[in-house]
Amino acid sequence: MTKVLITGANSFVGKNYIKYSQNNEIDEMSLIDNQPEEIDFSNYDVVLHLVAIVHQSKKISEKEYFIINKDLCLRTAEEAKKAGVKQFVFLSTVKVYGEYLPGVGPWNESSICEPDDAYGKSKYVAEIELKKLEDENFTISIVRTPLVYGEDVKANMRSIIKLVERFPILPLGNVDNKRSFTSVGNLVAFIDRIIEKKASGVFIAKDEKALSTTELVNYISKYLDKKLILIPIPKFIIKICMYIYPRIFDRLYGSFEMENSMTLKQLEFKPPLSVEEGIKKMTLAYKSKKW
């Protein structure tokens, strides 16, 4: 049986990995309470590194992003390698690609990376430096993922659920964008498959189908049992609003699409959950628990 150590305690992905992984021997370790040099990695076959500073509401310096997302990651990988760990799985992000521009087409595993913020830059440099540690005895597996959703999710997806729950009328009719998402159940299955195959390289973990915002809120309202009226907004108004409030309106009306055929081929893998099944599980969990 493969022994897995999660570095980063009580994270959204980590909790779900422990709950749903096919691997039964899983421990997690806080890197707040423990320095990598103090951890005994010798009992583990795989390290799943989840520690990261993501986008924060408060101001965080670029230096801090690099200290946690790059330096701490590399220290952890170096110590794991010294102790004989066979595989290091690094949860990265699609933010390494940079800004998604209309008309460029979906990003894939080999797309050029031009990160434009501290989060994406620090993750991308970590990827580059990690690959330098790889050899025949130490496999580096990099997993890039768009927005991950599921039970106990926070931030943007939970905000959308609450929006649908509270407002019976929304200006989200006929939105024809395409956004890729990742059910946490599918992400766990991707990681398990990467570990099972001892796969080296860069992988994109995502649901098979991209969704429009209209489709997303319709699925959520369906499983919340909420009647929802969606009003279409003229495109010129959307363009004006995206210019004035780009971050807010881009998430609702903009596209962000990924393509991962190389990942699926290399792993010989099919995500177990359809996008509707993933949204259903998340929404019903929210409905029962109101996390």
C-alpha positions in Angstrom: 0.0 0.0 0.0 1.3 3.5 -0.9 1.9 5.7 2.0 1.1 9.4 1.3 2.0 12.5 3.3 0.0 15.6 2.7 2.0 18.8 3.5 -0.5 21.4 4.5 -3.1 20.5 7.2 -6.8 21.0 7.2 -7.0 22.3 3.6 -10.1 22.0 1.4 -8.3 19.7 -1.1 -6.5 17.8 1.7 -9.6 17.0 3.7 -11.3 15.7 0.5 -8.3 13.7 -0.5 -8.2 11.9 2.9 -12.0 11.3 2.6 -12.2 10.0 -1.0 -8.7 8.7 -2.0 -8.2 5.1 -2.8 -5.1 5.2 -0.7 -5.8 4.3 2.9 -2.5 5.2 4.5 -2.5 9.0 4.5 -1.1 11.4 7.0 -1.0 15.2 6.9 1.6 17.6 8.4 1.3 21.3 9.1 4.2 23.4 7.8 3.2 26.1 10.1 4.0 24.0 13.2 6.8 22.0 11.6 9.8 23.0 9.4 10.6 20.6 6.5 14.0 19.9 8.0 12.3 18.6 11.2 10.0 16.1 9.4 10.8 12.4 9.1 9.8 11.7 5.5 11.4 8.2 5.5 8.1 6.5 6.2 6.4 7.8 3.0 6.3 6.9 -0.6 4.7 10.0 -1.9 4.5 13.7 -0.7 1.4 15.6 -1.8 2.3 19.3 -1.4 -0.7 21.5 -0.9 0.8 24.4 1.0 0.3 27.8 -0.7 -0.6 31.4 -0.4 -3.4 32.0 -2.9 -5.2 35.2 -3.7 -5.8 37.1 -0.5 -8.1 40.0 0.3 -5.4 41.7 2.4 -2.2 43.0 0.8 0.6 40.4 0.7 4.0 41.2 -0.8 5.3 39.4 -3.8 8.2 38.3 -1.6 5.9 36.5 0.8 4.3 34.6 -2.1 7.7 33.4 -3.2 8.8 32.4 0.4 5.8 30.1 0.8 4.9 29.0 -2.8 8.4 28.5 -4.0 11.0 28.4 -1.2 9.0 26.3 1.3 8.0 24.0 -1.5 11.5 23.4 -2.6 12.8 22.9 0.9 10.1 20.3 1.4 10.9 18.5 -1.8 14.6 18.5 -1.1 14.1 16.9 2.4 11.7 14.4 0.9 14.2 13.4 -1.7 17.0 13.0 0.8 14.7 10.7 2.9 14.0 8.4 0.0 10.5 9.5 -1.0 9.8 8.3 -4.5 7.3 10.9 -5.8 6.5 14.5 -5.1 3.1 15.7 -6.3 2.8 19.5 -6.5 -0.6 21.2 -6.7 0.0 24.1 -9.0 -2.5 26.4 -10.7 -3.7 27.5 -14.2 -2.7 31.0 -13.1 0.8 30.1 -14.3 -0.5 30.8 -17.8 -1.3 34.4 -17.1 -4.2 36.4 -18.4 -6.9 34.6 -20.4 -7.5 36.6 -23.6 -10.6 36.1 -25.8 -10.0 34.2 -29.0 -6.7 32.5 -27.9 -8.4 29.2 -27.5 -8.2 26.7 -24.6 -4.9 26.4 -22.7 -3.3 23.0 -22.6 -0.4 21.3 -20.9 2.2 22.7 -23.3 0.8 26.2 -23.6 3.3 29.1 -23.0 3.3 30.3 -19.4 3.3 34.1 -18.9 2.1 34.6 -15.3 1.0 38.1 -14.5 0.6 38.1 -10.7 2.6 37.1 -7.7 0.6 33.9 -7.2 1.1 32.6 -10.7 4.7 33.7 -10.9 5.7 32.0 -7.6 3.9 28.8 -8.6 5.5 28.7 -12.0 9.1 29.3 -10.7 8.4 26.5 -8.1 7.5 24.2 -11.0 10.7 25.0 -12.9 12.9 24.5 -9.8 11.1 21.3 -8.8 11.8 19.7 -12.2 15.5 20.2 -11.6 15.3 17.8 -8.6 13.8 15.0 -10.6 15.9 11.9 -11.3 15.2 8.1 -11.8 14.5 7.7 -8.1 12.5 10.9 -7.5 9.5 11.6 -9.7 8.0 15.1 -9.9 4.3 15.4 -10.8 2.8 18.9 -11.4 -1.0 19.2 -11.3 -2.5 22.4 -12.7 -6.1 23.0 -12.0 -8.7 25.7 -12.6 -11.2 26.6 -9.9 -11.8 23.6 -7.6 -15.3 23.1 -6.1 -17.0 20.6 -3.8 -18.2 20.1 -0.3 -17.0 22.9 2.0 -15.7 25.1 -0.8 -15.2 28.7 -0.1 -14.5 31.9 -2.1 -16.0 32.4 -5.6 -18.0 29.2 -5.9 -19.7 29.5 -2.5 -20.5 33.1 -3.4 -22.3 32.0 -6.5 -24.3 29.4 -4.5 -25.4 32.1 -2.0 -26.2 34.4 -4.9 -28.6 31.8 -6.4 -30.0 31.0 -2.9 -30.8 34.6 -2.1 -31.9 36.2 -5.3 -34.7 34.7 -7.4 -33.9 37.0 -10.4 -30.4 37.3 -11.8 -28.9 39.1 -14.8 -27.3 35.9 -16.1 -29.5 34.8 -18.9 -28.0 33.5 -22.2 -24.4 34.0 -21.1 -22.4 32.2 -23.8 -19.0 32.0 -22.1 -17.0 28.8 -21.4 -15.3 28.2 -18.0 -13.5 25.1 -16.9 -13.9 23.8 -13.4 -12.6 20.9 -11.4 -14.8 18.8 -9.0 -12.7 18.0 -6.0 -13.9 14.4 -6.4 -12.3 14.4 -9.9 -9.2 16.1 -8.6 -8.7 13.3 -6.0 -9.1 10.7 -8.7 -6.6 12.5 -10.9 -4.0 12.6 -8.1 -4.6 8.9 -7.3 -4.1 8.0 -10.9 -0.9 10.0 -11.1 0.4 8.2 -8.0 -0.7 4.8 -9.3 1.1 5.3 -12.6 4.1 7.1 -10.9 3.6 9.7 -13.7 6.1 12.4 -14.3 5.3 15.7 -16.0 2.7 18.5 -16.1 -1.0 17.5 -15.9 -4.2 19.5 -16.1 -7.0 18.2 -13.8 -10.4 19.4 -14.8 -14.0 18.3 -15.4 -14.6 17.0 -19.0 -17.0 19.8 -20.0 -16.7 23.5 -19.6 -19.8 25.4 -18.4 -21.3 28.7 -19.2 -22.4 30.8 -16.2 -26.0 30.3 -17.2 -25.6 26.5 -17.1 -23.8 26.7 -13.8 -26.5 28.7 -12.0 -29.2 26.6 -13.5 -27.6 23.4 -12.1 -27.2 25.1 -8.7 -30.8 26.3 -8.6 -32.0 22.9 -9.7 -30.4 21.1 -6.8 -31.2 23.9 -4.3 -34.9 23.5 -5.4 -35.0 27.3 -6.1 -37.0 28.8 -8.9 -34.7 31.1 -10.8 -35.4 33.7 -13.4 -32.5 34.6 -15.6 -32.6 37.9 -17.5 -30.3 38.4 -20.4 -28.2 41.6 -20.5 -27.1 43.2 -23.8 -23.4 42.5 -24.6 -22.5 46.1 -24.9 -23.5 46.6 -21.2 -21.5 43.6 -20.2 -18.4 45.0 -22.0 -18.8 48.3 -20.2 -19.2 46.6 -16.8 -16.2 44.4 -17.5 -14.1 47.5 -18.2 -15.2 49.2 -15.0 -15.2 46.2 -12.7 -13.0 43.6 -14.6 -12.4 41.1 -11.7 -16.1 40.8 -10.8 -17.7 40.7 -14.2 -15.0 38.6 -15.8 -15.7 35.8 -13.4 -19.4 35.8 -14.4 -19.3 36.7 -18.1 -15.8 35.9 -19.3 -14.4 32.7 -20.5 -11.6 30.6 -19.0 -11.3 27.3 -20.8 -8.7 24.4 -20.5 -8.0 21.4 -22.7 -6.3 18.3 -21.2 -6.3 15.6 -23.9 -2.5 14.9 -23.3 -3.2 14.4 -19.5 -6.0 12.0 -20.2 -4.0 10.0 -22.8 -0.9 9.8 -20.6 -2.8 8.7 -17.5 -5.3 6.5 -19.5 -7.9 8.1 -17.4 -11.5 9.4 -17.5 -12.8 11.7 -14.7 -15.4 9.7 -12.7 -17.8 12.6 -12.2 -19.6 14.5 -14.9 -19.8 18.2 -14.3 -23.5 18.0 -13.4 -22.8 15.2 -10.9 -20.0 17.3 -9.3 -22.3 20.4 -9.1 -25.1 18.2 -7.7 -22.9 16.8 -4.9 -21.6 20.2 -3.9 -25.0 21.8 -3.9 -26.7 19.1 -2.0 -23.9 19.2 0.6 -24.4 22.9 0.9 -28.1 22.5 1.2 -27.8 20.0 4.1 -25.0 21.7 6.0 -25.0 25.4 5.0 -21.2 25.5 5.5 
